[in-house]
Structures are given as structure tokens and as C-alpha cells.
Amino acid sequence: MIKMTHVEQTYSDVPVLHDVSFEANAGELIALVGPSGSGKSTLLQLLGLLQTPTAGDIQFGEQHVNQQSDEQRRKMRLEEIGFIFQESHLVPFLTAAEQLELVAEEAGRTIDAVAMLAAFGLKDRADHLPHALSGGERQRVAIIRALVNQPRLVLADEPTASLDYMNGRQVMEVLQKQAHDEQKMVIVITHDERMLEYCDRVLRIEDGYLSEVE
């Protein structure tokens, strides 16, 4: 579980988030929507422990992360949180399998990269460099890379924005499966309302205020 309680975030005396409170639970795929500049990315960075709030409390399981040291938060990011971005940000000179192995090596894990790719329909792409993959395939590799450390929380910032509709649906299906079948918390920023059908809940943020969309 992630729980935010009365969270505020201010930059140079300019308020960005106002009294944000909500919970996310294992098994949920949550969409975060709202206009540009509304505070979505700031909220995602707080959830990803990349920032600390100006006020309020963030709880991850039984841990109150505001009270943790920088090293403790860094360890949580490495072990508990997976990040997915609009662009795949794959290393251009590493194959799909090597992308996963690099992350595993940094975390001290041993993985079967080909088997992981096969589970997402990419077994025959294991030895391909990023330039030889389609946009949808690159994004799926990026998602698998984010899952190497078996995180409890997956944060995705516009993961379908650079994809066509069909590839975007494939990506959302993967994220939905991670939430429902693997019991992860998945939170996705999206501007594409067609992707909301995959989500269990929709949260809207506007002018720094968060509300739940019925």
C-alpha cells in the first residue's frame, strides 16, 4: 500500500500540490490525468521517492518515507519501485536481453533475460539492438527492464504517448496484467482517454488539487 496524507509541495514559494491525500493498493492500475502543468509529474516524483514533500506524509507499507535518510530512500527506489517513461531510454548498443541483464547486475540479481522477454512475446527479439525494434517492442522491453527487480510499485509517465493505438493497447495490457495477476501497484500518467478502460481507478489533478473520477 501507498498512502499520501495531506501532502503539499511548493517550489520557490509557488504551491504545486495542495493537500493531496489518497491510497493505492496492490492489484490496482490507477490512471492519473489532468492538463499539462497541473502537478501530475510532481506527484509521480513524490511517489517514486525522487522528491520529499514540503508538508504531509507518504507511507509505503509500514514505512513513513519522509522520515528516512537519502540512502534508505535510494534503496527503496532500487528494490521496490519500477519507473517507465514516455521514451524507452534503452541503451543503444545493448541488445534487448543485455538491457535486462545490466539492471540485474547492478542490483546483484541473477535472471534469465530471454525467459523474461519470452513471457512478453519478445523471445525472438532477445538479441536485437533497440534500432531493430519497433516502438511498441522498445517500450515493452523498457517495461520488462522496470520489472527486473520485482518492484511492488510501478510508475509510468505517459508510456503510450509515442506509440500508435494498437501498440499503446499492448502496453496497457501488459501493465494491467502486472497489476491484476502479479499484484503490483501500477500508476500511469496518461492523456489518452482511450487507455482509461484498462484502469481500475482514475484520479484527476488540476491546479494542484487531486480528486477521484467516478
C-alpha positions as a Markdown table, in Angstrom:
| # | Residue | x | y | z |
|---|---|---|---|---|
| 1 | Met | 0.0 | 0.0 | 0.0 |
| 2 | Ile | 1.0 | 3.6 | -0.7 |
| 3 | Lys | -0.7 | 6.3 | 1.3 |
| 4 | Met | -0.3 | 10.0 | 0.9 |
| 5 | Thr | -1.8 | 12.2 | 3.7 |
| 6 | His | -2.2 | 16.0 | 3.4 |
| 7 | Val | 0.8 | 16.3 | 1.1 |
| 8 | Glu | 1.9 | 19.7 | -0.1 |
| 9 | Gln | 4.6 | 20.6 | -2.5 |
| 10 | Thr | 6.0 | 24.1 | -3.0 |
| 11 | Tyr | 8.8 | 25.4 | -5.3 |
| 12 | Ser | 10.2 | 28.8 | -4.5 |
| 13 | Asp | 7.1 | 29.7 | -2.6 |
| 14 | Val | 4.9 | 28.7 | -5.5 |
| 15 | Pro | 2.5 | 25.9 | -4.5 |
| 16 | Val | 2.3 | 23.0 | -6.9 |
| 17 | Leu | 0.3 | 20.4 | -4.9 |
| 18 | His | -2.4 | 21.2 | -2.3 |
| 19 | Asp | -3.5 | 18.9 | 0.5 |
| 20 | Val | -3.2 | 15.7 | -1.6 |
| 21 | Ser | -4.5 | 12.5 | 0.1 |
| 22 | Phe | -5.1 | 9.1 | -1.4 |
| 23 | Glu | -4.2 | 5.4 | -1.2 |
| 24 | Ala | -3.1 | 2.9 | -3.8 |
| 25 | Asn | -3.2 | -0.8 | -3.1 |
| 26 | Ala | -1.7 | -3.9 | -4.6 |
| 27 | Gly | -3.6 | -5.2 | -7.6 |
| 28 | Glu | -4.7 | -1.8 | -8.8 |
| 29 | Leu | -4.0 | 0.0 | -12.0 |
| 30 | Ile | -4.6 | 3.7 | -11.5 |
| 31 | Ala | -4.6 | 6.4 | -14.1 |
| 32 | Leu | -3.5 | 9.9 | -13.3 |
| 33 | Val | -5.0 | 12.5 | -15.6 |
| 34 | Gly | -5.1 | 16.3 | -15.9 |
| 35 | Pro | -3.9 | 19.2 | -18.0 |
| 36 | Ser | -0.2 | 20.0 | -18.6 |
| 37 | Gly | 1.4 | 21.8 | -15.6 |
| 38 | Ser | -1.3 | 20.6 | -13.2 |
| 39 | Gly | 1.2 | 18.7 | -10.9 |
| 40 | Lys | 1.0 | 15.1 | -12.3 |
| 41 | Ser | 4.7 | 14.7 | -12.8 |
| 42 | Thr | 5.5 | 16.2 | -9.4 |
| 43 | Leu | 3.1 | 13.8 | -7.8 |
| 44 | Leu | 4.7 | 10.9 | -9.6 |
| 45 | Gln | 8.2 | 12.0 | -8.4 |
| 46 | Leu | 6.9 | 12.1 | -4.9 |
| 47 | Leu | 5.5 | 8.6 | -5.2 |
| 48 | Gly | 8.8 | 7.5 | -6.7 |
| 49 | Leu | 10.8 | 9.0 | -3.7 |
| 50 | Leu | 12.6 | 11.3 | -6.1 |
| 51 | Gln | 11.4 | 14.3 | -4.1 |
| 52 | Thr | 10.3 | 14.8 | -0.5 |
| 53 | Pro | 7.1 | 16.8 | 0.2 |
| 54 | Thr | 7.1 | 20.3 | 1.7 |
| 55 | Ala | 4.4 | 19.1 | 4.1 |
| 56 | Gly | 2.4 | 16.0 | 4.8 |
| 57 | Asp | 3.2 | 12.3 | 5.0 |
| 58 | Ile | 3.9 | 9.5 | 2.5 |
| 59 | Gln | 3.7 | 5.9 | 3.7 |
| 60 | Phe | 4.9 | 2.9 | 1.8 |
| 61 | Gly | 3.7 | -0.2 | 3.5 |
| 62 | Glu | 4.6 | 0.3 | 7.2 |
| 63 | Gln | 7.4 | 2.8 | 6.4 |
| 64 | His | 7.0 | 6.6 | 6.6 |
| 65 | Val | 9.4 | 7.6 | 3.9 |
| 66 | Asn | 9.6 | 11.2 | 4.9 |
| 67 | Gln | 11.5 | 10.0 | 8.0 |
| 68 | Gln | 14.0 | 8.0 | 6.1 |
| 69 | Ser | 17.5 | 9.0 | 5.1 |
| 70 | Asp | 18.6 | 9.6 | 1.4 |
| 71 | Glu | 20.3 | 6.2 | 1.4 |
| 72 | Gln | 17.2 | 4.4 | 2.7 |
| 73 | Arg | 15.0 | 6.1 | 0.0 |
| 74 | Arg | 17.6 | 5.2 | -2.7 |
| 75 | Lys | 17.5 | 1.6 | -1.5 |
| 76 | Met | 13.7 | 1.6 | -1.7 |
| 77 | Arg | 13.8 | 3.1 | -5.2 |
| 78 | Leu | 16.1 | 0.3 | -6.3 |
| 79 | Glu | 14.3 | -2.6 | -4.7 |
| 80 | Glu | 10.6 | -1.5 | -4.5 |
| 81 | Ile | 9.9 | 0.9 | -7.4 |
| 82 | Gly | 10.0 | 0.5 | -11.2 |
| 83 | Phe | 10.0 | 3.5 | -13.5 |
| 84 | Ile | 8.6 | 3.6 | -17.1 |
| 85 | Phe | 8.8 | 6.8 | -19.2 |
| 86 | Gln | 7.3 | 8.2 | -22.4 |
| 87 | Glu | 10.5 | 7.2 | -24.3 |
| 88 | Ser | 12.1 | 3.8 | -23.7 |
| 89 | His | 15.6 | 5.2 | -23.0 |
| 90 | Leu | 17.2 | 1.9 | -23.9 |
| 91 | Val | 21.0 | 1.8 | -24.2 |
| 92 | Pro | 21.6 | 1.9 | -27.9 |
| 93 | Phe | 24.5 | -0.5 | -28.0 |
| 94 | Leu | 22.9 | -3.2 | -25.8 |
| 95 | Thr | 20.6 | -6.0 | -27.0 |
| 96 | Ala | 17.1 | -6.4 | -25.5 |
| 97 | Ala | 18.5 | -9.2 | -23.3 |
| 98 | Glu | 21.5 | -7.2 | -22.2 |
| 99 | Gln | 19.3 | -4.2 | -21.2 |
| 100 | Leu | 17.7 | -6.5 | -18.6 |
| 101 | Glu | 21.0 | -8.1 | -17.5 |
| 102 | Leu | 22.6 | -4.7 | -16.9 |
| 103 | Val | 19.8 | -3.8 | -14.4 |
| 104 | Ala | 20.0 | -7.2 | -12.7 |
| 105 | Glu | 23.8 | -6.9 | -12.4 |
| 106 | Glu | 23.5 | -3.5 | -10.7 |
| 107 | Ala | 21.0 | -4.9 | -8.3 |
| 108 | Gly | 23.0 | -8.1 | -7.6 |
| 109 | Arg | 20.3 | -10.3 | -9.1 |
| 110 | Thr | 20.6 | -13.3 | -11.5 |
| 111 | Ile | 17.9 | -13.5 | -14.1 |
| 112 | Asp | 17.0 | -15.4 | -17.3 |
| 113 | Ala | 16.6 | -12.4 | -19.6 |
| 114 | Val | 15.4 | -14.5 | -22.6 |
| 115 | Ala | 12.7 | -16.1 | -20.5 |
| 116 | Met | 11.6 | -12.8 | -19.2 |
| 117 | Leu | 11.4 | -11.4 | -22.8 |
| 118 | Ala | 9.6 | -14.6 | -23.9 |
| 119 | Ala | 6.9 | -14.0 | -21.3 |
| 120 | Phe | 6.1 | -10.7 | -23.0 |
| 121 | Gly | 6.2 | -12.2 | -26.5 |
| 122 | Leu | 9.7 | -10.9 | -27.3 |
| 123 | Lys | 11.8 | -14.1 | -27.3 |
| 124 | Asp | 12.8 | -13.7 | -30.9 |
| 125 | Arg | 13.9 | -10.1 | -30.2 |
| 126 | Ala | 16.4 | -11.0 | -27.4 |
| 127 | Asp | 19.5 | -10.4 | -29.5 |
| 128 | His | 18.1 | -7.3 | -31.3 |
| 129 | Leu | 19.5 | -3.8 | -30.7 |
| 130 | Pro | 17.0 | -1.0 | -30.0 |
| 131 | His | 17.2 | 0.4 | -33.5 |
| 132 | Ala | 16.0 | -3.0 | -34.8 |
| 133 | Leu | 12.9 | -3.0 | -32.6 |
| 134 | Ser | 9.6 | -1.3 | -33.3 |
| 135 | Gly | 8.4 | 1.5 | -31.0 |
| 136 | Gly | 6.0 | -0.9 | -29.2 |
| 137 | Glu | 8.7 | -3.5 | -28.8 |
| 138 | Arg | 11.1 | -1.0 | -27.3 |
| 139 | Gln | 8.5 | 0.2 | -24.8 |
| 140 | Arg | 7.8 | -3.4 | -23.8 |
| 141 | Val | 11.5 | -4.0 | -23.3 |
| 142 | Ala | 11.5 | -0.9 | -21.1 |
| 143 | Ile | 8.6 | -2.2 | -19.1 |
| 144 | Ile | 10.3 | -5.6 | -18.6 |
| 145 | Arg | 13.5 | -3.7 | -17.5 |
| 146 | Ala | 11.5 | -1.9 | -14.9 |
| 147 | Leu | 10.2 | -5.2 | -13.6 |
| 148 | Val | 13.6 | -6.9 | -13.3 |
| 149 | Asn | 13.9 | -6.1 | -9.6 |
| 150 | Gln | 10.3 | -7.3 | -8.9 |
| 151 | Pro | 9.1 | -3.9 | -7.6 |
| 152 | Arg | 5.9 | -3.6 | -5.7 |
| 153 | Leu | 5.1 | -0.2 | -7.2 |
| 154 | Val | 5.3 | 0.6 | -11.0 |
| 155 | Leu | 5.2 | 4.3 | -12.0 |
| 156 | Ala | 4.6 | 5.0 | -15.7 |
| 157 | Asp | 4.8 | 8.6 | -17.1 |
| 158 | Glu | 3.0 | 8.7 | -20.5 |
| 159 | Pro | 4.1 | 5.2 | -21.5 |
| 160 | Thr | 1.9 | 5.2 | -24.6 |
| 161 | Ala | 2.3 | 8.8 | -25.8 |
| 162 | Ser | 4.8 | 8.0 | -28.5 |
| 163 | Leu | 3.0 | 4.8 | -29.7 |
| 164 | Asp | 0.2 | 4.2 | -32.2 |
| 165 | Tyr | -3.2 | 3.0 | -30.8 |
| 166 | Met | -2.5 | -0.8 | -31.2 |
| 167 | Asn | 0.9 | -0.6 | -29.6 |
| 168 | Gly | -0.5 | 1.6 | -26.9 |
| 169 | Arg | -3.1 | -1.0 | -26.1 |
| 170 | Gln | -0.5 | -3.8 | -25.9 |
| 171 | Val | 1.5 | -1.7 | -23.4 |
| 172 | Met | -1.6 | -1.1 | -21.3 |
| 173 | Glu | -2.5 | -4.8 | -21.4 |
| 174 | Val | 1.0 | -5.6 | -20.0 |
| 175 | Leu | 0.6 | -3.0 | -17.2 |
| 176 | Gln | -2.9 | -4.3 | -16.4 |
| 177 | Lys | -1.6 | -7.9 | -16.2 |
| 178 | Gln | 1.2 | -6.7 | -13.8 |
| 179 | Ala | -1.4 | -5.1 | -11.5 |
| 180 | His | -4.1 | -7.8 | -11.6 |
| 181 | Asp | -2.0 | -11.0 | -12.0 |
| 182 | Glu | 1.2 | -10.0 | -10.2 |
| 183 | Gln | -0.5 | -7.9 | -7.6 |
| 184 | Lys | 1.6 | -4.8 | -8.1 |
| 185 | Met | 0.5 | -1.2 | -7.6 |
| 186 | Val | 0.6 | 0.5 | -11.1 |
| 187 | Ile | 0.1 | 4.2 | -11.5 |
| 188 | Val | 0.1 | 5.7 | -15.0 |
| 189 | Ile | 0.0 | 9.3 | -16.2 |
| 190 | Thr | -1.9 | 9.5 | -19.5 |
| 191 | His | -3.6 | 12.0 | -21.7 |
| 192 | Asp | -5.1 | 9.3 | -23.9 |
| 193 | Glu | -8.6 | 8.7 | -22.7 |
| 194 | Arg | -8.9 | 5.5 | -24.8 |
| 195 | Met | -6.4 | 3.9 | -22.4 |
| 196 | Leu | -8.6 | 4.5 | -19.3 |
| 197 | Glu | -10.7 | 1.4 | -20.0 |
| 198 | Tyr | -7.7 | -0.7 | -18.7 |
| 199 | Cys | -7.6 | 1.2 | -15.4 |
| 200 | Asp | -9.4 | 0.4 | -12.1 |
| 201 | Arg | -9.4 | 3.9 | -10.9 |
| 202 | Val | -8.9 | 7.4 | -12.4 |
| 203 | Leu | -7.5 | 10.3 | -10.4 |
| 204 | Arg | -7.6 | 13.8 | -11.8 |
| 205 | Ile | -5.3 | 16.5 | -10.8 |
| 206 | Glu | -5.9 | 20.1 | -11.7 |
| 207 | Asp | -4.2 | 23.2 | -10.3 |
| 208 | Gly | -2.5 | 21.0 | -7.8 |
| 209 | Tyr | -5.8 | 19.6 | -6.4 |
| 210 | Leu | -6.4 | 15.8 | -6.6 |
| 211 | Ser | -9.9 | 14.2 | -7.0 |
| 212 | Glu | -11.2 | 10.8 | -7.9 |
| 213 | Val | -13.2 | 10.5 | -11.1 |
| 214 | Glu | -16.3 | 8.4 | -10.8 |
